[in-house]
Amino acid sequence: MKRQFLTACIASLFALPAAASSDDAWKAFSAEVQARCLGAVEGNIEKPKIVVDPFGSQSYGLAIITGKAKGAATEISHVCVFDKTTKTVEISGELPQDAVKIDIPDSAAR
């Protein structure tokens, strides 16, 4: 019984770095999606706010970006899709405020 308990304790110690590594990997993934998506809308949205799905889908990272259209008084939003394999992004067309209302609180925006 002691041997099984000791084995379980040792095994759990090895699992801790893996869990931390996984959290770090998801944070890095989210940061990469954010950077690439913001880069893709640079010059189109003034002071963009972005919310990144922390995990995305199996194949894609997903984000919503919203803000004031550059040179206009209207708010717009874009959906950003990040391909996990190729590391490329695609941005949707402009979604005007009268078509969809997206309000990203400052506490959620990055």
Biopython code that builds the backbone (N, CA, C, O; Angstrom):
import numpy as np
from Bio.PDB.StructureBuilder import StructureBuilder

atoms = [
    (1, "MET", "N", (0.827, -1.190, 0.000)),
    (1, "MET", "CA", (0.000, 0.000, 0.000)),
    (1, "MET", "C", (0.872, 1.255, 0.000)),
    (1, "MET", "O", (0.600, 2.200, -0.740)),
    (2, "LYS", "N", (1.922, 1.267, 0.829)),
    (2, "LYS", "CA", (2.810, 2.422, 0.871)),
    (2, "LYS", "C", (3.460, 2.648, -0.491)),
    (2, "LYS", "O", (3.631, 3.781, -0.940)),
    (3, "ARG", "N", (3.813, 1.548, -1.128)),
    (3, "ARG", "CA", (4.487, 1.643, -2.420)),
    (3, "ARG", "C", (3.558, 2.283, -3.462)),
    (3, "ARG", "O", (3.997, 3.118, -4.253)),
    (4, "GLN", "N", (2.290, 1.897, -3.465)),
    (4, "GLN", "CA", (1.334, 2.465, -4.409)),
    (4, "GLN", "C", (1.128, 3.957, -4.141)),
    (4, "GLN", "O", (1.045, 4.759, -5.071)),
    (5, "PHE", "N", (1.049, 4.314, -2.866)),
    (5, "PHE", "CA", (0.879, 5.716, -2.501)),
    (5, "PHE", "C", (2.080, 6.533, -2.953)),
    (5, "PHE", "O", (1.921, 7.613, -3.522)),
    (6, "LEU", "N", (3.276, 6.023, -2.704)),
    (6, "LEU", "CA", (4.500, 6.709, -3.099)),
    (6, "LEU", "C", (4.569, 6.853, -4.616)),
    (6, "LEU", "O", (4.949, 7.908, -5.125)),
    (7, "THR", "N", (4.207, 5.813, -5.326)),
    (7, "THR", "CA", (4.205, 5.861, -6.790)),
    (7, "THR", "C", (3.225, 6.919, -7.290)),
    (7, "THR", "O", (3.532, 7.663, -8.222)),
    (8, "ALA", "N", (2.055, 6.984, -6.673)),
    (8, "ALA", "CA", (1.052, 7.979, -7.069)),
    (8, "ALA", "C", (1.547, 9.397, -6.800)),
    (8, "ALA", "O", (1.323, 10.296, -7.611)),
    (9, "CYS", "N", (2.209, 9.600, -5.681)),
    (9, "CYS", "CA", (2.746, 10.925, -5.347)),
    (9, "CYS", "C", (3.811, 11.355, -6.347)),
    (9, "CYS", "O", (3.811, 12.494, -6.813)),
    (10, "ILE", "N", (4.705, 10.453, -6.670)),
    (10, "ILE", "CA", (5.769, 10.766, -7.629)),
    (10, "ILE", "C", (5.173, 11.062, -9.002)),
    (10, "ILE", "O", (5.595, 12.000, -9.678)),
    (11, "ALA", "N", (4.206, 10.272, -9.408)),
    (11, "ALA", "CA", (3.561, 10.483, -10.708)),
    (11, "ALA", "C", (2.874, 11.845, -10.766)),
    (11, "ALA", "O", (2.912, 12.515, -11.798)),
    (12, "SER", "N", (2.248, 12.256, -9.666)),
    (12, "SER", "CA", (1.564, 13.547, -9.665)),
    (12, "SER", "C", (2.557, 14.701, -9.751)),
    (12, "SER", "O", (2.232, 15.746, -10.316)),
    (13, "LEU", "N", (3.750, 14.537, -9.208)),
    (13, "LEU", "CA", (4.769, 15.578, -9.316)),
    (13, "LEU", "C", (5.197, 15.780, -10.763)),
    (13, "LEU", "O", (5.456, 16.908, -11.183)),
    (14, "PHE", "N", (5.271, 14.705, -11.518)),
    (14, "PHE", "CA", (5.650, 14.819, -12.919)),
    (14, "PHE", "C", (4.536, 15.444, -13.750)),
    (14, "PHE", "O", (4.810, 16.034, -14.795)),
    (15, "ALA", "N", (3.312, 15.329, -13.316)),
    (15, "ALA", "CA", (2.185, 15.899, -14.050)),
    (15, "ALA", "C", (2.105, 17.413, -13.879)),
    (15, "ALA", "O", (1.576, 18.090, -14.759)),
    (16, "LEU", "N", (2.607, 17.963, -12.786)),
    (16, "LEU", "CA", (2.525, 19.396, -12.537)),
    (16, "LEU", "C", (3.215, 20.229, -13.608)),
    (16, "LEU", "O", (2.597, 21.169, -14.107)),
    (17, "PRO", "N", (4.455, 19.945, -13.993)),
    (17, "PRO", "CA", (5.074, 20.751, -15.044)),
    (17, "PRO", "C", (4.320, 20.663, -16.363)),
    (17, "PRO", "O", (4.277, 21.641, -17.109)),
    (18, "ALA", "N", (3.734, 19.528, -16.664)),
    (18, "ALA", "CA", (2.984, 19.377, -17.907)),
    (18, "ALA", "C", (1.760, 20.284, -17.901)),
    (18, "ALA", "O", (1.452, 20.907, -18.917)),
    (19, "ALA", "N", (1.066, 20.368, -16.786)),
    (19, "ALA", "CA", (-0.104, 21.229, -16.698)),
    (19, "ALA", "C", (0.297, 22.693, -16.829)),
    (19, "ALA", "O", (-0.363, 23.454, -17.537)),
    (20, "ALA", "N", (1.363, 23.089, -16.162)),
    (20, "ALA", "CA", (1.839, 24.462, -16.258)),
    (20, "ALA", "C", (2.285, 24.766, -17.676)),
    (20, "ALA", "O", (2.009, 25.843, -18.204)),
    (21, "SER", "N", (2.968, 23.828, -18.286)),
    (21, "SER", "CA", (3.420, 24.000, -19.656)),
    (21, "SER", "C", (2.230, 24.173, -20.583)),
    (21, "SER", "O", (2.270, 24.996, -21.498)),
    (22, "SER", "N", (1.182, 23.411, -20.357)),
    (22, "SER", "CA", (-0.011, 23.505, -21.185)),
    (22, "SER", "C", (-0.656, 24.885, -21.032)),
    (22, "SER", "O", (-1.048, 25.490, -22.029)),
    (23, "ASP", "N", (-0.770, 25.389, -19.807)),
    (23, "ASP", "CA", (-1.307, 26.733, -19.579)),
    (23, "ASP", "C", (-0.454, 27.770, -20.289)),
    (23, "ASP", "O", (-0.981, 28.682, -20.927)),
    (24, "ASP", "N", (0.859, 27.633, -20.180)),
    (24, "ASP", "CA", (1.770, 28.559, -20.852)),
    (24, "ASP", "C", (1.603, 28.486, -22.363)),
    (24, "ASP", "O", (1.649, 29.509, -23.047)),
    (25, "ALA", "N", (1.412, 27.294, -22.877)),
    (25, "ALA", "CA", (1.233, 27.122, -24.321)),
    (25, "ALA", "C", (-0.055, 27.796, -24.788)),
    (25, "ALA", "O", (-0.067, 28.429, -25.844)),
    (26, "TRP", "N", (-1.144, 27.672, -24.018)),
    (26, "TRP", "CA", (-2.399, 28.316, -24.404)),
    (26, "TRP", "C", (-2.279, 29.830, -24.324)),
    (26, "TRP", "O", (-2.832, 30.537, -25.166)),
    (27, "LYS", "N", (-1.567, 30.335, -23.328)),
    (27, "LYS", "CA", (-1.349, 31.789, -23.225)),
    (27, "LYS", "C", (-0.541, 32.289, -24.418)),
    (27, "LYS", "O", (-0.844, 33.340, -24.982)),
    (28, "ALA", "N", (0.483, 31.536, -24.799)),
    (28, "ALA", "CA", (1.301, 31.909, -25.955)),
    (28, "ALA", "C", (0.464, 31.868, -27.235)),
    (28, "ALA", "O", (0.588, 32.742, -28.093)),
    (29, "PHE", "N", (-0.382, 30.854, -27.356)),
    (29, "PHE", "CA", (-1.265, 30.740, -28.517)),
    (29, "PHE", "C", (-2.185, 31.955, -28.595)),
    (29, "PHE", "O", (-2.322, 32.566, -29.655)),
    (30, "SER", "N", (-2.813, 32.304, -27.481)),
    (30, "SER", "CA", (-3.721, 33.446, -27.439)),
    (30, "SER", "C", (-2.992, 34.738, -27.807)),
    (30, "SER", "O", (-3.528, 35.569, -28.541)),
    (31, "ALA", "N", (-1.778, 34.905, -27.301)),
    (31, "ALA", "CA", (-0.985, 36.100, -27.609)),
    (31, "ALA", "C", (-0.634, 36.155, -29.094)),
    (31, "ALA", "O", (-0.640, 37.231, -29.693)),
    (32, "GLU", "N", (-0.330, 35.005, -29.687)),
    (32, "GLU", "CA", (-0.003, 34.974, -31.114)),
    (32, "GLU", "C", (-1.226, 35.321, -31.959)),
    (32, "GLU", "O", (-1.119, 36.081, -32.921)),
    (33, "VAL", "N", (-2.379, 34.772, -31.609)),
    (33, "VAL", "CA", (-3.615, 35.096, -32.331)),
    (33, "VAL", "C", (-3.881, 36.595, -32.225)),
    (33, "VAL", "O", (-4.194, 37.249, -33.220)),
    (34, "GLN", "N", (-3.755, 37.130, -31.023)),
    (34, "GLN", "CA", (-3.994, 38.555, -30.807)),
    (34, "GLN", "C", (-3.067, 39.404, -31.668)),
    (34, "GLN", "O", (-3.525, 40.310, -32.364)),
    (35, "ALA", "N", (-1.778, 39.121, -31.629)),
    (35, "ALA", "CA", (-0.800, 39.917, -32.379)),
    (35, "ALA", "C", (-1.058, 39.851, -33.883)),
    (35, "ALA", "O", (-1.035, 40.876, -34.566)),
    (36, "ARG", "N", (-1.298, 38.664, -34.390)),
    (36, "ARG", "CA", (-1.502, 38.508, -35.840)),
    (36, "ARG", "C", (-2.811, 39.148, -36.297)),
    (36, "ARG", "O", (-2.869, 39.765, -37.361)),
    (37, "CYS", "N", (-3.856, 38.998, -35.492)),
    (37, "CYS", "CA", (-5.144, 39.588, -35.865)),
    (37, "CYS", "C", (-5.090, 41.114, -35.813)),
    (37, "CYS", "O", (-5.594, 41.785, -36.714)),
    (38, "LEU", "N", (-4.482, 41.661, -34.766)),
    (38, "LEU", "CA", (-4.354, 43.115, -34.688)),
    (38, "LEU", "C", (-3.494, 43.642, -35.830)),
    (38, "LEU", "O", (-3.770, 44.709, -36.378)),
    (39, "GLY", "N", (-2.461, 42.903, -36.187)),
    (39, "GLY", "CA", (-1.626, 43.298, -37.319)),
    (39, "GLY", "C", (-2.405, 43.321, -38.623)),
    (39, "GLY", "O", (-2.158, 44.161, -39.488)),
    (40, "ALA", "N", (-3.338, 42.406, -38.759)),
    (40, "ALA", "CA", (-4.115, 42.303, -39.994)),
    (40, "ALA", "C", (-5.109, 43.454, -40.168)),
    (40, "ALA", "O", (-5.472, 43.777, -41.299)),
    (41, "VAL", "N", (-5.553, 44.075, -39.079)),
    (41, "VAL", "CA", (-6.503, 45.192, -39.189)),
    (41, "VAL", "C", (-5.829, 46.541, -38.973)),
    (41, "VAL", "O", (-6.495, 47.576, -38.969)),
    (42, "GLU", "N", (-4.521, 46.533, -38.794)),
    (42, "GLU", "CA", (-3.792, 47.782, -38.562)),
    (42, "GLU", "C", (-4.065, 48.756, -39.703)),
    (42, "GLU", "O", (-3.965, 48.404, -40.878)),
    (43, "GLY", "N", (-4.408, 49.971, -39.339)),
    (43, "GLY", "CA", (-4.718, 50.983, -40.336)),
    (43, "GLY", "C", (-6.183, 51.035, -40.721)),
    (43, "GLY", "O", (-6.612, 51.986, -41.375)),
    (44, "ASN", "N", (-6.958, 50.038, -40.331)),
    (44, "ASN", "CA", (-8.390, 50.014, -40.652)),
    (44, "ASN", "C", (-9.266, 50.390, -39.465)),
    (44, "ASN", "O", (-10.372, 50.901, -39.640)),
    (45, "ILE", "N", (-8.770, 50.137, -38.260)),
    (45, "ILE", "CA", (-9.536, 50.411, -37.043)),
    (45, "ILE", "C", (-8.675, 51.240, -36.099)),
    (45, "ILE", "O", (-7.527, 50.896, -35.816)),
    (46, "GLU", "N", (-9.255, 52.349, -35.614)),
    (46, "GLU", "CA", (-8.563, 53.176, -34.630)),
    (46, "GLU", "C", (-8.789, 52.590, -33.238)),
    (46, "GLU", "O", (-9.923, 52.274, -32.876)),
    (47, "LYS", "N", (-7.753, 52.448, -32.480)),
    (47, "LYS", "CA", (-7.817, 51.912, -31.116)),
    (47, "LYS", "C", (-8.649, 50.628, -31.046)),
    (47, "LYS", "O", (-9.656, 50.585, -30.338)),
    (48, "PRO", "N", (-8.244, 49.598, -31.762)),
    (48, "PRO", "CA", (-9.034, 48.360, -31.764)),
    (48, "PRO", "C", (-9.041, 47.671, -30.407)),
    (48, "PRO", "O", (-8.069, 47.722, -29.654)),
    (49, "LYS", "N", (-10.170, 47.025, -30.118)),
    (49, "LYS", "CA", (-10.293, 46.149, -28.954)),
    (49, "LYS", "C", (-10.464, 44.741, -29.500)),
    (49, "LYS", "O", (-11.149, 44.535, -30.503)),
    (50, "ILE", "N", (-9.844, 43.776, -28.842)),
    (50, "ILE", "CA", (-9.899, 42.402, -29.335)),
    (50, "ILE", "C", (-10.220, 41.444, -28.198)),
    (50, "ILE", "O", (-9.757, 41.613, -27.070)),
    (51, "VAL", "N", (-11.012, 40.448, -28.515)),
    (51, "VAL", "CA", (-11.260, 39.338, -27.597)),
    (51, "VAL", "C", (-10.890, 38.069, -28.352)),
    (51, "VAL", "O", (-11.403, 37.803, -29.439)),
    (52, "VAL", "N", (-9.992, 37.292, -27.759)),
    (52, "VAL", "CA", (-9.516, 36.056, -28.380)),
    (52, "VAL", "C", (-10.151, 34.868, -27.671)),
    (52, "VAL", "O", (-10.140, 34.787, -26.443)),
    (53, "ASP", "N", (-10.701, 33.950, -28.454)),
    (53, "ASP", "CA", (-11.156, 32.676, -27.892)),
    (53, "ASP", "C", (-9.892, 31.990, -27.376)),
    (53, "ASP", "O", (-8.985, 31.735, -28.168)),
    (54, "PRO", "N", (-9.797, 31.682, -26.084)),
    (54, "PRO", "CA", (-8.527, 31.194, -25.530)),
    (54, "PRO", "C", (-8.032, 29.874, -26.110)),
    (54, "PRO", "O", (-6.847, 29.562, -25.989)),
    (55, "PHE", "N", (-8.905, 29.097, -26.734)),
    (55, "PHE", "CA", (-8.488, 27.806, -27.285)),
    (55, "PHE", "C", (-8.756, 27.692, -28.779)),
    (55, "PHE", "O", (-8.070, 26.937, -29.467)),
    (56, "GLY", "N", (-9.725, 28.417, -29.289)),
    (56, "GLY", "CA", (-10.100, 28.312, -30.693)),
    (56, "GLY", "C", (-10.784, 26.991, -30.980)),
    (56, "GLY", "O", (-11.239, 26.298, -30.069)),
    (57, "SER", "N", (-10.849, 26.655, -32.249)),
    (57, "SER", "CA", (-11.396, 25.361, -32.640)),
    (57, "SER", "C", (-10.228, 24.397, -32.822)),
    (57, "SER", "O", (-9.086, 24.735, -32.510)),
    (58, "GLN", "N", (-10.507, 23.219, -33.317)),
    (58, "GLN", "CA", (-9.430, 22.249, -33.496)),
    (58, "GLN", "C", (-8.375, 22.754, -34.478)),
    (58, "GLN", "O", (-7.186, 22.486, -34.303)),
    (59, "SER", "N", (-8.800, 23.476, -35.502)),
    (59, "SER", "CA", (-7.875, 23.909, -36.547)),
    (59, "SER", "C", (-7.586, 25.403, -36.564)),
    (59, "SER", "O", (-6.623, 25.843, -37.193)),
    (60, "TYR", "N", (-8.417, 26.191, -35.872)),
    (60, "TYR", "CA", (-8.301, 27.637, -36.008)),
    (60, "TYR", "C", (-8.343, 28.360, -34.669)),
    (60, "TYR", "O", (-9.001, 27.922, -33.725)),
    (61, "GLY", "N", (-7.628, 29.474, -34.611)),
    (61, "GLY", "CA", (-7.765, 30.430, -33.534)),
    (61, "GLY", "C", (-8.799, 31.453, -33.976)),
    (61, "GLY", "O", (-8.888, 31.772, -35.162)),
    (62, "LEU", "N", (-9.574, 31.966, -33.044)),
    (62, "LEU", "CA", (-10.670, 32.866, -33.390)),
    (62, "LEU", "C", (-10.645, 34.104, -32.509)),
    (62, "LEU", "O", (-10.342, 34.031, -31.318)),
    (63, "ALA", "N", (-10.966, 35.237, -33.112)),
    (63, "ALA", "CA", (-11.008, 36.482, -32.352)),
    (63, "ALA", "C", (-12.041, 37.414, -32.966)),
    (63, "ALA", "O", (-12.397, 37.291, -34.138)),
    (64, "ILE", "N", (-12.512, 38.342, -32.154)),
    (64, "ILE", "CA", (-13.381, 39.418, -32.615)),
    (64, "ILE", "C", (-12.656, 40.719, -32.311)),
    (64, "ILE", "O", (-12.170, 40.935, -31.201)),
    (65, "ILE", "N", (-12.594, 41.577, -33.317)),
    (65, "ILE", "CA", (-11.937, 42.878, -33.177)),
    (65, "ILE", "C", (-12.989, 43.938, -33.465)),
    (65, "ILE", "O", (-13.742, 43.823, -34.433)),
    (66, "THR", "N", (-13.043, 44.960, -32.639)),
    (66, "THR", "CA", (-14.012, 46.024, -32.843)),
    (66, "THR", "C", (-13.374, 47.370, -32.536)),
    (66, "THR", "O", (-12.407, 47.455, -31.780)),
    (67, "GLY", "N", (-13.926, 48.414, -33.128)),
    (67, "GLY", "CA", (-13.426, 49.762, -32.895)),
    (67, "GLY", "C", (-13.961, 50.722, -33.939)),
    (67, "GLY", "O", (-14.790, 50.359, -34.773)),
    (68, "LYS", "N", (-13.477, 51.949, -33.880)),
    (68, "LYS", "CA", (-13.905, 52.991, -34.805)),
    (68, "LYS", "C", (-13.180, 52.812, -36.127)),
    (68, "LYS", "O", (-11.958, 52.668, -36.167)),
    (69, "ALA", "N", (-13.952, 52.821, -37.212)),
    (69, "ALA", "CA", (-13.349, 52.708, -38.540)),
    (69, "ALA", "C", (-12.436, 53.907, -38.785)),
    (69, "ALA", "O", (-12.802, 55.043, -38.483)),
    (70, "LYS", "N", (-11.273, 53.658, -39.322)),
    (70, "LYS", "CA", (-10.295, 54.721, -39.586)),
    (70, "LYS", "C", (-10.906, 55.747, -40.551)),
    (70, "LYS", "O", (-11.384, 55.394, -41.628)),
    (71, "GLY", "N", (-10.879, 57.011, -40.147)),
    (71, "GLY", "CA", (-11.376, 58.088, -40.988)),
    (71, "GLY", "C", (-12.888, 58.194, -41.066)),
    (71, "GLY", "O", (-13.408, 58.932, -41.904)),
    (72, "ALA", "N", (-13.596, 57.484, -40.224)),
    (72, "ALA", "CA", (-15.062, 57.537, -40.224)),
    (72, "ALA", "C", (-15.556, 57.632, -38.785)),
    (72, "ALA", "O", (-14.793, 57.455, -37.836)),
    (73, "ALA", "N", (-16.831, 57.912, -38.645)),
    (73, "ALA", "CA", (-17.406, 58.037, -37.303)),
    (73, "ALA", "C", (-18.122, 56.771, -36.868)),
    (73, "ALA", "O", (-18.715, 56.739, -35.789)),
    (74, "THR", "N", (-18.078, 55.744, -37.672)),
    (74, "THR", "CA", (-18.837, 54.529, -37.387)),
    (74, "THR", "C", (-17.980, 53.457, -36.718)),
    (74, "THR", "O", (-16.776, 53.359, -36.953)),
    (75, "GLU", "N", (-18.629, 52.666, -35.885)),
    (75, "GLU", "CA", (-17.972, 51.522, -35.251)),
    (75, "GLU", "C", (-18.119, 50.313, -36.165)),
    (75, "GLU", "O", (-19.173, 50.094, -36.762)),
    (76, "ILE", "N", (-17.057, 49.539, -36.263)),
    (76, "ILE", "CA", (-17.098, 48.316, -37.065)),
    (76, "ILE", "C", (-16.477, 47.174, -36.269)),
    (76, "ILE", "O", (-15.771, 47.389, -35.284)),
    (77, "SER", "N", (-16.755, 45.975, -36.716)),
    (77, "SER", "CA", (-16.157, 44.777, -36.121)),
    (77, "SER", "C", (-15.684, 43.862, -37.239)),
    (77, "SER", "O", (-16.184, 43.916, -38.363)),
    (78, "HIS", "N", (-14.721, 43.029, -36.913)),
    (78, "HIS", "CA", (-14.219, 42.003, -37.824)),
    (78, "HIS", "C", (-14.095, 40.701, -37.046)),
    (78, "HIS", "O", (-13.839, 40.705, -35.842)),
    (79, "VAL", "N", (-14.277, 39.603, -37.738)),
    (79, "VAL", "CA", (-13.950, 38.293, -37.196)),
    (79, "VAL", "C", (-12.586, 37.940, -37.771)),
    (79, "VAL", "O", (-12.344, 38.116, -38.965)),
    (80, "CYS", "N", (-11.705, 37.445, -36.925)),
    (80, "CYS", "CA", (-10.369, 37.045, -37.358)),
    (80, "CYS", "C", (-10.233, 35.536, -37.173)),
    (80, "CYS", "O", (-10.572, 34.990, -36.122)),
    (81, "VAL", "N", (-9.733, 34.879, -38.208)),
    (81, "VAL", "CA", (-9.520, 33.433, -38.178)),
    (81, "VAL", "C", (-8.031, 33.179, -38.390)),
    (81, "VAL", "O", (-7.458, 33.601, -39.395)),
    (82, "PHE", "N", (-7.414, 32.489, -37.443)),
    (82, "PHE", "CA", (-5.982, 32.185, -37.459)),
    (82, "PHE", "C", (-5.813, 30.693, -37.701)),
    (82, "PHE", "O", (-6.286, 29.877, -36.910)),
    (83, "ASP", "N", (-5.145, 30.335, -38.784)),
    (83, "ASP", "CA", (-4.910, 28.927, -39.105)),
    (83, "ASP", "C", (-3.776, 28.405, -38.225)),
    (83, "ASP", "O", (-2.649, 28.892, -38.311)),
    (84, "LYS", "N", (-4.066, 27.425, -37.389)),
    (84, "LYS", "CA", (-3.067, 26.901, -36.453)),
    (84, "LYS", "C", (-1.912, 26.206, -37.164)),
    (84, "LYS", "O", (-0.806, 26.148, -36.627)),
    (85, "THR", "N", (-2.148, 25.680, -38.360)),
    (85, "THR", "CA", (-1.106, 24.963, -39.082)),
    (85, "THR", "C", (-0.195, 25.908, -39.851)),
    (85, "THR", "O", (1.028, 25.824, -39.740)),
    (86, "THR", "N", (-0.791, 26.810, -40.632)),
    (86, "THR", "CA", (0.008, 27.700, -41.485)),
    (86, "THR", "C", (0.383, 29.008, -40.806)),
    (86, "THR", "O", (1.237, 29.743, -41.303)),
    (87, "LYS", "N", (-0.251, 29.304, -39.669)),
    (87, "LYS", "CA", (-0.010, 30.541, -38.911)),
    (87, "LYS", "C", (-0.415, 31.789, -39.691)),
    (87, "LYS", "O", (0.122, 32.871, -39.450)),
    (88, "THR", "N", (-1.356, 31.649, -40.620)),
    (88, "THR", "CA", (-1.854, 32.796, -41.372)),
    (88, "THR", "C", (-3.207, 33.214, -40.814)),
    (88, "THR", "O", (-3.902, 32.424, -40.175)),
    (89, "VAL", "N", (-3.573, 34.479, -41.067)),
    (89, "VAL", "CA", (-4.870, 34.976, -40.611)),
    (89, "VAL", "C", (-5.699, 35.430, -41.799)),
    (89, "VAL", "O", (-5.177, 35.827, -42.840)),
    (90, "GLU", "N", (-6.988, 35.358, -41.609)),
    (90, "GLU", "CA", (-7.939, 35.939, -42.544)),
    (90, "GLU", "C", (-8.903, 36.782, -41.730)),
    (90, "GLU", "O", (-9.312, 36.409, -40.630)),
    (91, "ILE", "N", (-9.256, 37.929, -42.297)),
    (91, "ILE", "CA", (-10.150, 38.870, -41.639)),
    (91, "ILE", "C", (-11.455, 38.924, -42.422)),
    (91, "ILE", "O", (-11.448, 38.978, -43.652)),
    (92, "SER", "N", (-12.565, 38.910, -41.709)),
    (92, "SER", "CA", (-13.868, 39.029, -42.372)),
    (92, "SER", "C", (-14.025, 40.438, -42.922)),
    (92, "SER", "O", (-13.218, 41.326, -42.645)),
    (93, "GLY", "N", (-15.064, 40.621, -43.694)),
    (93, "GLY", "CA", (-15.423, 41.967, -44.118)),
    (93, "GLY", "C", (-15.890, 42.770, -42.917)),
    (93, "GLY", "O", (-16.095, 42.227, -41.832)),
    (94, "GLU", "N", (-16.055, 44.067, -43.126)),
    (94, "GLU", "CA", (-16.520, 44.927, -42.042)),
    (94, "GLU", "C", (-17.950, 44.568, -41.661)),
    (94, "GLU", "O", (-18.823, 44.426, -42.517)),
    (95, "LEU", "N", (-18.164, 44.427, -40.381)),
    (95, "LEU", "CA", (-19.504, 44.216, -39.848)),
    (95, "LEU", "C", (-19.921, 45.531, -39.199)),
    (95, "LEU", "O", (-19.461, 45.842, -38.100)),
    (96, "PRO", "N", (-20.788, 46.315, -39.859)),
    (96, "PRO", "CA", (-21.155, 47.615, -39.310)),
    (96, "PRO", "C", (-22.007, 47.476, -38.057)),
    (96, "PRO", "O", (-22.650, 46.453, -37.822)),
    (97, "GLN", "N", (-21.989, 48.538, -37.263)),
    (97, "GLN", "CA", (-22.697, 48.528, -35.987)),
    (97, "GLN", "C", (-24.199, 48.318, -36.162)),
    (97, "GLN", "O", (-24.848, 47.764, -35.275)),
    (98, "ASP", "N", (-24.756, 48.747, -37.284)),
    (98, "ASP", "CA", (-26.194, 48.549, -37.471)),
    (98, "ASP", "C", (-26.532, 47.105, -37.848)),
    (98, "ASP", "O", (-27.699, 46.714, -37.824)),
    (99, "ALA", "N", (-25.513, 46.314, -38.197)),
    (99, "ALA", "CA", (-25.734, 44.899, -38.518)),
    (99, "ALA", "C", (-25.481, 44.003, -37.314)),
    (99, "ALA", "O", (-26.178, 43.008, -37.113)),
    (100, "VAL", "N", (-24.485, 44.359, -36.520)),
    (100, "VAL", "CA", (-24.139, 43.565, -35.342)),
    (100, "VAL", "C", (-23.542, 44.503, -34.298)),
    (100, "VAL", "O", (-22.692, 45.334, -34.616)),
    (101, "LYS", "N", (-23.980, 44.369, -33.076)),
    (101, "LYS", "CA", (-23.475, 45.206, -31.986)),
    (101, "LYS", "C", (-22.563, 44.368, -31.117)),
    (101, "LYS", "O", (-23.001, 43.414, -30.474)),
    (102, "ILE", "N", (-21.298, 44.729, -31.103)),
    (102, "ILE", "CA", (-20.326, 44.040, -30.263)),
    (102, "ILE", "C", (-19.734, 45.072, -29.325)),
    (102, "ILE", "O", (-19.151, 46.063, -29.764)),
    (103, "ASP", "N", (-19.886, 44.838, -28.044)),
    (103, "ASP", "CA", (-19.356, 45.747, -27.033)),
    (103, "ASP", "C", (-18.364, 44.969, -26.188)),
    (103, "ASP", "O", (-18.746, 44.087, -25.420)),
    (104, "ILE", "N", (-17.099, 45.298, -26.333)),
    (104, "ILE", "CA", (-16.054, 44.615, -25.577)),
    (104, "ILE", "C", (-15.678, 45.499, -24.397)),
    (104, "ILE", "O", (-15.096, 46.566, -24.593)),
    (105, "PRO", "N", (-15.995, 45.082, -23.186)),
    (105, "PRO", "CA", (-15.626, 45.882, -22.014)),
    (105, "PRO", "C", (-14.107, 46.005, -21.915)),
    (105, "PRO", "O", (-13.373, 45.096, -22.303)),
    (106, "ASP", "N", (-13.650, 47.130, -21.396)),
    (106, "ASP", "CA", (-12.207, 47.333, -21.249)),
    (106, "ASP", "C", (-11.559, 46.217, -20.450)),
    (106, "ASP", "O", (-10.412, 45.852, -20.709)),
    (107, "SER", "N", (-12.282, 45.671, -19.482)),
    (107, "SER", "CA", (-11.709, 44.612, -18.646)),
    (107, "SER", "C", (-11.473, 43.326, -19.427)),
    (107, "SER", "O", (-10.636, 42.514, -19.033)),
    (108, "ALA", "N", (-12.197, 43.126, -20.531)),
    (108, "ALA", "CA", (-12.038, 41.908, -21.330)),
    (108, "ALA", "C", (-11.115, 42.116, -22.515)),
    (108, "ALA", "O", (-10.559, 41.155, -23.048)),
    (109, "ALA", "N", (-10.947, 43.356, -22.930)),
    (109, "ALA", "CA", (-10.122, 43.648, -24.107)),
    (109, "ALA", "C", (-8.651, 43.514, -23.780)),
    (109, "ALA", "O", (-8.229, 43.661, -22.633)),
    (110, "ARG", "N", (-7.890, 43.232, -24.809)),
    (110, "ARG", "CA", (-6.436, 43.145, -24.650)),
    (110, "ARG", "C", (-5.784, 44.230, -25.437)),
    (110, "ARG", "O", (-4.558, 44.338, -25.441)),
]
sb = StructureBuilder()
sb.init_structure("model")
sb.init_model(0)
sb.init_chain("A")
sb.init_seg("    ")
for serial, (resi, resn, name, xyz) in enumerate(atoms, 1):
    if name == "N":
        sb.init_residue(resn, " ", resi, " ")
    sb.init_atom(name, np.array(xyz, "f"), 0.0, 1.0, " ", f" {name:<3s}", serial, name[0])
structure = sb.get_structure()
